[in-house]
Each structure stands twice: as C-alpha cells, then as structure tokens.
Amino acid sequence: MPFCSQCGTPVTDRDAFCARCGSRQPGFHPPPRATVDVFDNLSPRTAAILCYVPWLGWIACVLVLAANKFRGDQTARFHAFQGLYLFVAYLVDGIALRPLDHLMMPFPHVSRVVEAALLIASVYMMVKVSQGENRSLPIFGELAHRSLTEN
C-alpha cells in the first residue's frame, strides 16, 4: 500500500489526493476514458430523416456533415446538404418575404404559401427517406448534389 508523499498517510492507487492533507499524489494515473460516439447507434436512414425536421433539422444536418461515421456515406451527406438548403429557404422566407407580405397587394400571403410548400417538402422527404427512397427535390437536390461532389 502506498503512502502520501506529503504526510505519510496510507493511500490507494485510485486516490488522486490524500484524504488527510489534500496533497496531490504523484503516482496517480486516472483510468482511461472510453470514448463514446453519439452516432454509434444512429443509422444513416434515421440521420437522414432528422435532417428534414422543420425548423430544427439544420442541427442534425450540421452534426451529420461533421460526424466521422457519415464521412463516407454519400446518401446521408446528400440528405444533410438538401436539408440545409431547405432550412436556408425557411430563413429567406422568414427574413425576406414575410416583411414584404403587406406590400404584395394582389398576393398578400405569399410568405405563408412558401412556408407551407417548404413544410410539405420537408414532410414529404421525411416519409420518402423513412421508406428507403432517395428523392431529390427540384432546386435543393441539385444544390445538394453539387455540394456533395465539391467535398
């Protein structure tokens, strides 16, 4: 049994500090930590579905694009890029179109129609990805394919 280097009180190998005087023990080595990847149990299909959650999917998109697990998975990365472009469209709708709604007299609710279309596209993609189909939305899919090939 080792002893404290400062006061001589018996200490164990697992003690980083002496219980009596509180001094740090020089021979202490913390046990190795097991690294756990939060994406270990997440399937690529589930990750792709999460990328299309309206208004919050951008978080999943960024995590999928940054995760080592999906680095080689072109399908999951495609859906992450496409989900990001959908989120950008939500932002453009909310920041640019919504304030102009009152100025568009013949079409006073253009922003609401665009938001509904984006919501329908997000839900559509969630359903198609959950069924195992890889669909590409007209404009967003082309941008996602381009982003995928550039990386």
Buried (B, 14 or more C-beta within 10 A) or exposed (E): EEEBBEEEEEBEEEBEEBEEEEBEBEEBEEEEEEEEEEBEEBEBBBBBBBBBBBEEBBBBBBBBBEBEBBEEBBBBBBBBBBBBBBBEBBEEBBEEBBEEEEEEEEEEEBBEEBBEEBBEBBEEBBEBBEEEEEBBBEEBBEBBBEBBEEE
